[in-house]
Amino acid sequence: MKLKFILIIQLLLVSMVSFGQEETLFRIIEKGNVGYINSEGAVVIEPKFIVGGEFSEGLAAVRENGLYGFIDLKGEYVIKPQFDFASGFLNGIANAKIKNKSIYIYKSNGEIKTIESKIFSLYRSTDENYIIESASGKAGIWNPITEQLIIDTIYDGIADYHEGTYVVFNLDGKITDGFQWGINYSLIDTAGNVLIPFDSFCNFLEFHNGVAITINKSCEADVFYSDYSGPVDTNGKYFFKIMLAENENFNGYFQNGLAPITISNKRNRFDEIIEDKDHNNTHKGYINLKGEIVLNDTLIKSVSNFYNHRAFVKRKDDDKLYMINTQMEKVGSHSFDLIMSSSFYENDYASVKSEDKWGLIDTNGVYKIPPKFEDIKIQGMDEGFFFYANEEIDGRTLYGLARIDDTYITEPIFDNIHYYRNGVFAVDINGELSYINKKGKILWKTKEDYPVLDYNIDYINYSYFYADDEEKDFSLIENELKKDVLNFKVNTNKLDTLRFESDNPSNSYLFYSVVLANNTKEDVEVKVYDGRLFAYTQALDEDGIWRDISIVNTARCGNGFRDKTLTSKSYWELKAPAYVGSFKTKLRLKIKFVKSGEPIDSKEGKTIYSNEYEGSINPGQFCNELPIGLFYRAKNLRDPYSYY
């Protein structure tokens, strides 16, 4: 195998670090800075970071000034600040950027290694290998210990890994109505040996408990029957094969030896193909690993996957859910209206709804908590805890902490439950992040100081420029304007604040006053999205090139585009973020005008720029498109809909 991939990898950094099982720390934020406490609520790392991620695998990505580094549980830098952006570790790998170059940080034999490469993606697939994608877009398997490819980058993608096998696929390029047909799958082992060749199946449900399901209905949009489908083991051996009609399919995974399946009402024998194109003329059931349909009742409307030898089925005649065992026998005497799938037998319990109330049942169908709550959340269920909610209080749903033995630890005082980890619950109290222990004691709570903070970020921001309809006295600014032109001016001597209502805590940030004034004799058409102008902040990079450091968020709704008129002798007062960072530079604003009905990316139209002004930003504002997995000062600073 020729390792062409290695030619585009350059080793940048190796540092020795040992990793052990240590206590997790929890993020706190005080006066706009991030620090960390332990499970007792004691501050271990003082709040001094502008950005701080969750601790994962013993490390946290933090930014103290303009660059990111990684600290350990003592607050000491293991990797010194050097990245424009960095995410936390996940499955032994972290992503970072330096001047828009992708950097991957990974752990190998107790070492931390950092590589720069031209790969598009890199993530762990097993305990020791990574799925890697080359610059050509092809995927392979890379070993970080030997720094060698063990499977060359020859596939369009690698979909799944399980017990020594990889599901790989190639695309045949057939696209119908924007949908990619003809995804061709194969199953290989960790040495690249083919277990199931290409052109054997066109869809694949990932491995669960050593069993995966191949779907062999045709990959073409207009053909409904093809070869046989069925479950395979990790050696690529089929347990059985069946031929599915158009309206039949596998609906889940094999758990406890059974899988949900959609069955045609006209199917009399398992190996019989029924040409029935009525998609509603079906029912649900279960099939075992011998290929036998063990539940085949036309009155079954829906079925769940099995967990802990239990599942739920819904009947068409009464629209109720019933618990069953692997012998298809009803368990318990109760029926239910809903089940909470996310809690399905978490520690042998399930959340169920009956008579419009929620409760908890065990695997015998016996209520541990009878249906009496408006809602139940399952964080901590694996240690016997859950959160309950009663009737709304002043229009708010509040949760209290309780145990499965019906012991109630706190009254309903929590707005939201985030997670449970190492004996600590992360919750919201009055909309603010807090931590409590298993006894309900508050370990730490956000202080309601709401300071005015520097606008110190490290990502490409969303634009805020709102075209206000408020009538303003043009004569107040007319003497300051240039005549017969559009005036676009940033006043850095006039600062205002905006508070982000969905930030946690609700801090305020500084903005400059901006005027867009029409001092001409003609009205001007302006393109807006939900009232926001297509105006952007630009900054000079270190090469002296003007680059956008903000974008307009148009992802909410395609109906948000409008044309708005800036009439003659009128103006809009806008706000521009007063950025602060480690990189001193010049900034300006730009806005594009297009004719009514023309798209914003039209080559027609006119772009104007504001005055240039001195300022500072962080390097990440040139390249980091989306903050993921980090605790920013304001988690919604990107969202122009979140401030007031």
PADRENBA-409161 format. One record per residue (C-alpha): residue number from 1; residue in one letter; x, y, z. Coordinates in steps of 0.25 Angstrom, whole numbers, plus 5000, padded with zeros to 4 digits. Example, Ala and Ser with C-alpha at 12.3 -4.5 7.8 and 13.67 -1.06 7.14 Angstrom:
<nodes>
  pos  code     x     y     z
    1     A  5049  4982  5031
    2     S  5055  4996  5029
</nodes>
This chain:
<nodes>
  pos  code     x     y     z
    1     M  5000  5000  5000
    2     K  5006  5013  4996
    3     L  5005  5024  5007
    4     K  5003  5036  4999
    5     F  4995  5042  5010
    6     I  5007  5043  5019
    7     L  5013  5053  5009
    8     I  5003  5064  5014
    9     I  5005  5062  5029
   10     Q  5015  5070  5036
   11     L  5018  5067  5051
   12     L  5018  5080  5058
   13     L  5018  5077  5073
   14     V  5020  5065  5083
   15     S  5019  5067  5098
   16     M  5019  5056  5108
   17     V  5007  5055  5117
   18     S  5001  5044  5126
   19     F  4986  5043  5127
   20     G  4979  5036  5139
   21     Q  4965  5035  5144
   22     E  4964  5049  5151
   23     E  4952  5056  5157
   24     T  4944  5064  5147
   25     L  4943  5079  5149
   26     F  4931  5088  5146
   27     R  4931  5101  5138
   28     I  4926  5114  5145
   29     I  4925  5128  5141
   30     E  4928  5140  5149
   31     K  4928  5155  5144
   32     G  4929  5149  5130
   33     N  4941  5140  5132
   34     V  4941  5125  5133
   35     G  4947  5117  5144
   36     Y  4945  5103  5150
   37     I  4940  5096  5163
   38     N  4941  5082  5168
   39     S  4929  5073  5172
   40     E  4929  5079  5186
   41     G  4927  5093  5180
   42     A  4941  5098  5184
   43     V  4948  5107  5173
   44     V  4960  5099  5168
   45     I  4963  5109  5156
   46     E  4960  5123  5158
   47     P  4951  5130  5147
   48     K  4961  5137  5138
   49     F  4958  5131  5124
   50     I  4950  5138  5114
   51     V  4946  5125  5108
   52     G  4947  5111  5115
   53     G  4942  5098  5110
   54     E  4937  5086  5118
   55     F  4948  5077  5123
   56     S  4949  5064  5115
   57     E  4959  5053  5116
   58     G  4966  5062  5126
   59     L  4968  5074  5118
   60     A  4960  5087  5115
   61     A  4962  5097  5103
   62     V  4963  5111  5109
   63     R  4966  5125  5104
   64     E  4972  5135  5113
   65     N  4975  5146  5103
   66     G  4975  5144  5088
   67     L  4980  5129  5086
   68     Y  4975  5116  5091
   69     G  4983  5106  5099
   70     F  4979  5093  5108
   71     I  4980  5093  5123
   72     D  4980  5081  5132
   73     L  4971  5079  5145
   74     K  4981  5087  5153
   75     G  4979  5099  5143
   76     E  4993  5098  5137
   77     Y  4996  5099  5122
   78     V  4999  5085  5116
   79     I  4998  5091  5102
   80     K  5002  5106  5102
   81     P  4993  5116  5096
   82     Q  4996  5116  5081
   83     F  4983  5113  5074
   84     D  4973  5123  5068
   85     F  4962  5113  5072
   86     A  4962  5100  5079
   87     S  4951  5090  5083
   88     G  4950  5080  5094
   89     F  4955  5066  5093
   90     L  4945  5056  5088
   91     N  4949  5041  5087
   92     G  4964  5045  5088
   93     I  4964  5056  5078
   94     A  4962  5071  5078
   95     N  4961  5081  5066
   96     A  4968  5094  5065
   97     K  4972  5105  5055
   98     I  4984  5114  5052
   99     K  4982  5124  5042
  100     N  4971  5116  5035
  101     K  4979  5103  5035
  102     S  4973  5091  5041
  103     I  4981  5085  5053
  104     Y  4977  5072  5059
  105     I  4982  5069  5074
  106     Y  4982  5054  5078
  107     K  4987  5045  5089
  108     S  4996  5033  5086
  109     N  5003  5024  5096
  110     G  5002  5035  5107
  111     E  5007  5046  5098
  112     I  4999  5058  5092
  113     K  5003  5060  5078
  114     T  4998  5071  5069
  115     I  4998  5070  5053
  116     E  4995  5080  5042
  117     S  4990  5074  5030
  118     K  4981  5076  5018
  119     I  4971  5066  5023
  120     F  4956  5070  5023
  121     S  4952  5061  5035
  122     L  4959  5052  5045
  123     Y  4952  5045  5056
  124     R  4954  5033  5065
  125     S  4947  5020  5060
  126     T  4953  5010  5069
  127     D  4961  5009  5082
  128     E  4974  5012  5074
  129     N  4971  5016  5060
  130     Y  4965  5028  5053
  131     I  4956  5030  5041
  132     I  4963  5040  5032
  133     E  4959  5047  5020
  134     S  4970  5052  5010
  135     A  4970  5065  5002
  136     S  4964  5057  4990
  137     G  4952  5054  4999
  138     K  4955  5039  5000
  139     A  4954  5032  5013
  140     G  4963  5022  5020
  141     I  4968  5017  5033
  142     W  4981  5023  5040
  143     N  4988  5018  5052
  144     P  4993  5029  5061
  145     I  5004  5021  5068
  146     T  5011  5016  5055
  147     E  5006  5029  5048
  148     Q  5003  5020  5036
  149     L  4991  5017  5028
  150     I  4986  5003  5031
  151     I  4975  5005  5020
  152     D  4978  5014  5008
  153     T  4969  5026  5005
  154     I  4961  5019  4994
  155     Y  4947  5020  4999
  156     D  4936  5031  4998
  157     G  4933  5029  5012
  158     I  4934  5020  5024
  159     A  4920  5019  5031
  160     D  4922  5010  5043
  161     Y  4932  5002  5052
  162     H  4929  4990  5060
  163     E  4937  4979  5066
  164     G  4948  4978  5056
  165     T  4940  4982  5043
  166     Y  4937  4995  5035
  167     V  4925  4998  5027
  168     V  4931  5006  5015
  169     F  4923  5012  5003
  170     N  4925  5019  4990
  171     L  4916  5028  4982
  172     D  4911  5025  4968
  173     G  4908  5039  4965
  174     K  4893  5037  4962
  175     I  4885  5048  4967
  176     T  4870  5049  4966
  177     D  4862  5062  4971
  178     G  4874  5065  4979
  179     F  4875  5052  4986
  180     Q  4887  5043  4985
  181     W  4884  5029  4980
  182     G  4893  5018  4978
  183     I  4901  5018  4991
  184     N  4909  5005  4989
  185     Y  4913  4998  5002
  186     S  4924  4988  5006
  187     L  4928  4981  5019
  188     I  4943  4980  5021
  189     D  4952  4976  5033
  190     T  4963  4984  5040
  191     A  4973  4979  5030
  192     G  4965  4984  5018
  193     N  4961  4970  5014
  194     V  4947  4969  5008
  195     L  4936  4962  5016
  196     I  4924  4966  5007
  197     P  4928  4972  4993
  198     F  4922  4984  4987
  199     D  4909  4983  4979
  200     S  4903  4973  4990
  201     F  4894  4983  4997
  202     C  4891  4998  4996
  203     N  4887  5002  5010
  204     F  4892  4998  5023
  205     L  4888  4999  5038
  206     E  4900  5000  5047
  207     F  4904  4989  5056
  208     H  4897  4987  5069
  209     N  4902  4975  5078
  210     G  4910  4969  5067
  211     V  4898  4969  5057
  212     A  4896  4979  5045
  213     I  4885  4979  5035
  214     T  4887  4980  5020
  215     I  4876  4986  5012
  216     N  4876  4981  4997
  217     K  4864  4988  4991
  218     S  4868  4995  4979
  219     C  4876  5008  4980
  220     E  4869  5013  4968
  221     A  4857  5023  4971
  222     D  4847  5016  4961
  223     V  4851  5001  4964
  224     F  4845  4994  4976
  225     Y  4850  4980  4977
  226     S  4864  4975  4976
  227     D  4872  4965  4983
  228     Y  4871  4959  4997
  229     S  4873  4967  5010
  230     G  4876  4962  5024
  231     P  4885  4963  5036
  232     V  4900  4960  5036
  233     D  4910  4957  5047
  234     T  4924  4963  5048
  235     N  4930  4953  5038
  236     G  4920  4957  5028
  237     K  4912  4944  5029
  238     Y  4897  4946  5027
  239     F  4888  4940  5038
  240     F  4877  4939  5028
  241     K  4872  4946  5015
  242     I  4858  4951  5011
  243     M  4852  4959  4999
  244     L  4845  4971  5004
  245     A  4833  4977  4997
  246     E  4832  4992  4994
  247     N  4824  4995  5006
  248     E  4833  4986  5015
  249     N  4845  4989  5023
  250     F  4854  4988  5035
  251     N  4850  4999  5045
  252     G  4861  4997  5056
  253     Y  4872  4988  5061
  254     F  4874  4974  5066
  255     Q  4873  4975  5081
  256     N  4871  4963  5089
  257     G  4871  4955  5076
  258     L  4859  4963  5071
  259     A  4857  4974  5061
  260     P  4845  4983  5058
  261     I  4840  4981  5044
  262     T  4829  4987  5035
  263     I  4820  4976  5029
  264     S  4810  4976  5017
  265     N  4796  4972  5021
  266     K  4796  4963  5009
  267     R  4809  4955  5013
  268     N  4805  4941  5016
  269     R  4818  4934  5016
  270     F  4831  4940  5020
  271     D  4838  4937  5007
  272     E  4826  4942  4998
  273     I  4827  4955  4990
  274     I  4815  4963  4990
  275     E  4813  4974  4980
  276     D  4806  4984  4988
  277     K  4808  4999  4986
  278     D  4798  5003  4997
  279     H  4808  5008  5007
  280     N  4797  5009  5017
  281     N  4793  4995  5016
  282     T  4804  4990  5026
  283     H  4806  4987  5040
  284     K  4818  4985  5050
  285     G  4824  4973  5056
  286     Y  4837  4966  5060
  287     I  4846  4957  5053
  288     N  4857  4948  5060
  289     L  4870  4944  5055
  290     K  4865  4931  5049
  291     G  4857  4940  5039
  292     E  4844  4936  5046
  293     I  4833  4947  5048
  294     V  4830  4945  5063
  295     L  4819  4956  5064
  296     N  4810  4957  5052
  297     D  4797  4964  5056
  298     T  4790  4973  5046
  299     L  4785  4982  5058
  300     I  4799  4986  5062
  301     K  4801  5000  5059
  302     S  4816  5003  5064
  303     V  4827  4995  5071
  304     S  4839  5000  5078
  305     N  4853  4993  5079
  306     F  4855  4983  5090
  307     Y  4864  4987  5102
  308     N  4866  4979  5114
  309     H  4857  4968  5108
  310     R  4845  4978  5108
  311     A  4838  4986  5097
  312     F  4826  4994  5095
  313     V  4815  4992  5084
  314     K  4803  5001  5080
  315     R  4790  4995  5075
  316     K  4781  5001  5065
  317     D  4768  4998  5072
  318     D  4770  5006  5084
  319     D  4783  5014  5081
  320     K  4789  5009  5094
  321     L  4804  5005  5097
  322     Y  4806  4991  5104
  323     M  4819  4985  5109
  324     I  4823  4972  5104
  325     N  4835  4962  5106
  326     T  4843  4954  5096
  327     Q  4832  4943  5096
  328     M  4822  4954  5091
  329     E  4815  4953  5104
  330     K  4808  4965  5110
  331     V  4816  4969  5123
  332     G  4808  4976  5134
  333     S  4793  4980  5134
  334     H  4795  4995  5130
  335     S  4794  5002  5117
  336     F  4800  5015  5113
  337     D  4798  5027  5104
  338     L  4813  5031  5102
  339     I  4827  5026  5106
  340     M  4839  5035  5107
  341     S  4849  5028  5097
  342     S  4861  5035  5103
  343     S  4859  5029  5116
  344     F  4855  5015  5111
  345     Y  4859  5006  5122
  346     E  4870  5014  5128
  347     N  4874  5006  5140
  348     D  4862  4997  5137
  349     Y  4852  5008  5138
  350     A  4844  5015  5127
  351     S  4836  5028  5127
  352     V  4822  5026  5123
  353     K  4810  5035  5122
  354     S  4796  5031  5125
  355     E  4783  5039  5127
  356     D  4792  5051  5124
  357     K  4802  5049  5135
  358     W  4816  5043  5135
  359     G  4821  5032  5144
  360     L  4832  5021  5144
  361     I  4830  5006  5143
  362     D  4840  4995  5144
  363     T  4843  4983  5135
  364     N  4831  4975  5141
  365     G  4821  4986  5137
  366     V  4820  4991  5152
  367     Y  4819  5005  5155
  368     K  4831  5010  5164
  369     I  4825  5024  5162
  370     P  4810  5025  5159
  371     P  4806  5035  5148
  372     K  4805  5048  5155
  373     F  4814  5058  5149
  374     E  4813  5068  5138
  375     D  4827  5064  5133
  376     I  4839  5055  5137
  377     K  4854  5057  5133
  378     I  4863  5045  5135
  379     Q  4877  5051  5138
  380     G  4883  5043  5149
  381     M  4874  5031  5147
  382     D  4885  5022  5146
  383     E  4888  5025  5161
  384     G  4873  5025  5165
  385     F  4870  5040  5163
  386     F  4860  5047  5154
  387     F  4854  5061  5153
  388     Y  4839  5063  5154
  389     A  4830  5075  5150
  390     N  4816  5078  5156
  391     E  4806  5089  5150
  392     E  4812  5101  5144
  393     I  4816  5113  5154
  394     D  4813  5126  5147
  395     G  4814  5120  5134
  396     R  4827  5113  5137
  397     T  4830  5098  5138
  398     L  4839  5096  5150
  399     Y  4846  5083  5154
  400     G  4850  5077  5167
  401     L  4859  5065  5170
  402     A  4854  5052  5175
  403     R  4858  5037  5176
  404     I  4852  5025  5170
  405     D  4848  5020  5184
  406     D  4838  5032  5184
  407     T  4847  5041  5193
  408     Y  4846  5056  5190
  409     I  4859  5063  5192
  410     T  4856  5077  5187
  411     E  4843  5085  5183
  412     P  4841  5089  5169
  413     I  4851  5101  5167
  414     F  4859  5097  5155
  415     D  4856  5103  5141
  416     N  4864  5093  5133
  417     I  4873  5081  5136
  418     H  4886  5080  5127
  419     Y  4893  5068  5132
  420     Y  4898  5059  5143
  421     R  4913  5056  5145
  422     N  4921  5051  5157
  423     G  4910  5053  5167
  424     V  4907  5067  5162
  425     F  4895  5072  5154
  426     A  4896  5084  5145
  427     V  4883  5092  5146
  428     D  4877  5105  5144
  429     I  4871  5113  5155
  430     N  4863  5126  5151
  431     G  4869  5124  5137
  432     E  4884  5124  5142
  433     L  4894  5112  5142
  434     S  4895  5106  5156
  435     Y  4901  5093  5161
  436     I  4895  5084  5172
  437     N  4899  5071  5179
  438     K  4891  5058  5181
  439     K  4885  5064  5194
  440     G  4880  5076  5186
  441     K  4890  5085  5192
  442     I  4894  5097  5183
  443     L  4909  5096  5181
  444     W  4910  5108  5172
  445     K  4900  5118  5166
  446     T  4902  5129  5156
  447     K  4903  5143  5162
  448     E  4893  5153  5157
  449     D  4903  5164  5155
  450     Y  4901  5165  5140
  451     P  4913  5173  5137
  452     V  4916  5181  5124
  453     L  4927  5173  5117
  454     D  4936  5175  5105
  455     Y  4932  5169  5092
  456     N  4943  5159  5092
  457     I  4940  5147  5083
  458     D  4948  5138  5074
  459     Y  4938  5134  5063
  460     I  4931  5140  5051
  461     N  4920  5147  5056
  462     Y  4905  5149  5051
  463     S  4902  5163  5047
  464     Y  4893  5171  5056
  465     F  4889  5183  5047
  466     Y  4874  5185  5048
  467     A  4867  5195  5039
  468     D  4858  5202  5049
  469     D  4845  5208  5044
  470     E  4845  5219  5055
  471     E  4844  5233  5049
  472     K  4856  5242  5053
  473     D  4858  5257  5051
  474     F  4868  5257  5039
  475     S  4872  5272  5043
  476     L  4879  5267  5055
  477     I  4890  5260  5047
  478     E  4889  5267  5033
  479     N  4900  5277  5036
  480     E  4910  5265  5039
  481     L  4907  5258  5026
  482     K  4913  5259  5012
  483     K  4903  5264  5002
  484     D  4897  5256  4990
  485     V  4902  5243  4995
  486     L  4899  5231  5004
  487     N  4906  5233  5017
  488     F  4910  5221  5025
  489     K  4918  5225  5038
  490     V  4923  5218  5050
  491     N  4924  5227  5062
  492     T  4934  5221  5072
  493     N  4932  5232  5082
  494     K  4917  5228  5084
  495     L  4916  5215  5091
  496     D  4903  5208  5095
  497     T  4900  5194  5101
  498     L  4892  5183  5098
  499     R  4888  5172  5107
  500     F  4886  5157  5102
  501     E  4873  5152  5109
  502     S  4877  5137  5105
  503     D  4891  5138  5110
  504     N  4895  5131  5123
  505     P  4897  5140  5131
  506     S  4890  5152  5124
  507     N  4901  5161  5122
  508     S  4902  5174  5114
  509     Y  4912  5177  5103
  510     L  4917  5190  5097
  511     F  4913  5195  5083
  512     Y  4917  5207  5074
  513     S  4906  5216  5069
  514     V  4905  5215  5053
  515     V  4897  5224  5044
  516     L  4893  5220  5030
  517     A  4887  5233  5024
  518     N  4881  5236  5010
  519     N  4885  5250  5007
  520     T  4881  5249  4993
  521     K  4869  5253  4985
  522     E  4865  5239  4982
  523     D  4859  5227  4990
  524     V  4868  5215  4992
  525     E  4864  5201  4992
  526     V  4871  5192  5002
  527     K  4870  5177  5003
  528     V  4867  5172  5017
  529     Y  4865  5159  5024
  530     D  4856  5159  5036
  531     G  4858  5174  5036
  532     R  4873  5172  5037
  533     L  4882  5179  5026
  534     F  4892  5171  5018
  535     A  4903  5179  5025
  536     Y  4916  5173  5030
  537     T  4928  5177  5038
  538     Q  4942  5175  5032
  539     A  4956  5176  5037
  540     L  4969  5177  5031
  541     D  4977  5164  5033
  542     E  4992  5163  5035
  543     D  4994  5163  5020
  544     G  4987  5176  5019
  545     I  4974  5169  5012
  546     W  4960  5173  5016
  547     R  4953  5161  5021
  548     D  4938  5159  5026
  549     I  4938  5156  5041
  550     S  4922  5155  5041
  551     I  4911  5149  5033
  552     V  4896  5150  5031
  553     N  4889  5138  5037
  554     T  4878  5134  5027
  555     A  4876  5120  5032
  556     R  4863  5123  5039
  557     C  4853  5124  5028
  558     G  4853  5126  5013
  559     N  4842  5136  5015
  560     G  4850  5146  5023
  561     F  4855  5153  5010
  562     R  4849  5167  5008
  563     D  4852  5180  5001
  564     K  4852  5192  5009
  565     T  4853  5207  5005
  566     L  4862  5217  5011
  567     T  4855  5230  5007
  568     S  4862  5242  5003
  569     K  4866  5251  5014
  570     S  4864  5240  5025
  571     Y  4874  5231  5033
  572     W  4875  5218  5041
  573     E  4882  5218  5054
  574     L  4889  5204  5055
  575     K  4899  5198  5065
  576     A  4912  5191  5062
  577     P  4920  5182  5072
  578     A  4931  5189  5079
  579     Y  4941  5177  5077
  580     V  4953  5175  5087
  581     G  4964  5166  5084
  582     S  4979  5163  5084
  583     F  4981  5167  5069
  584     K  4981  5182  5067
  585     T  4976  5186  5053
  586     K  4966  5195  5045
  587     L  4952  5192  5043
  588     R  4940  5197  5035
  589     L  4926  5193  5031
  590     K  4921  5190  5017
  591     I  4907  5189  5012
  592     K  4901  5184  4998
  593     F  4890  5190  4991
  594     V  4882  5182  4980
  595     K  4870  5185  4972
  596     S  4856  5180  4977
  597     G  4854  5166  4973
  598     E  4869  5163  4971
  599     P  4876  5153  4980
  600     I  4886  5158  4990
  601     D  4898  5151  4983
  602     S  4894  5158  4969
  603     K  4906  5164  4962
  604     E  4897  5176  4960
  605     G  4896  5187  4971
  606     K  4905  5195  4979
  607     T  4914  5193  4991
  608     I  4918  5204  5000
  609     Y  4927  5205  5012
  610     S  4927  5212  5025
  611     N  4939  5221  5030
  612     E  4951  5212  5035
  613     Y  4953  5212  5050
  614     E  4964  5207  5059
  615     G  4961  5195  5067
  616     S  4965  5181  5071
  617     I  4959  5167  5069
  618     N  4964  5152  5071
  619     P  4971  5144  5060
  620     G  4959  5134  5061
  621     Q  4950  5144  5056
  622     F  4956  5142  5042
  623     C  4954  5127  5041
  624     N  4945  5121  5052
  625     E  4932  5119  5046
  626     L  4924  5113  5058
  627     P  4927  5112  5073
  628     I  4925  5097  5077
  629     G  4926  5091  5091
  630     L  4932  5103  5098
  631     F  4926  5112  5109
  632     Y  4926  5126  5103
  633     R  4924  5138  5111
  634     A  4911  5139  5103
  635     K  4906  5127  5097
  636     N  4897  5134  5088
  637     L  4906  5146  5083
  638     R  4905  5140  5069
  639     D  4889  5141  5070
  640     P  4884  5155  5066
  641     Y  4870  5151  5071
  642     S  4875  5149  5085
  643     Y  4878  5163  5090
  644     Y  4869  5174  5095
</nodes>
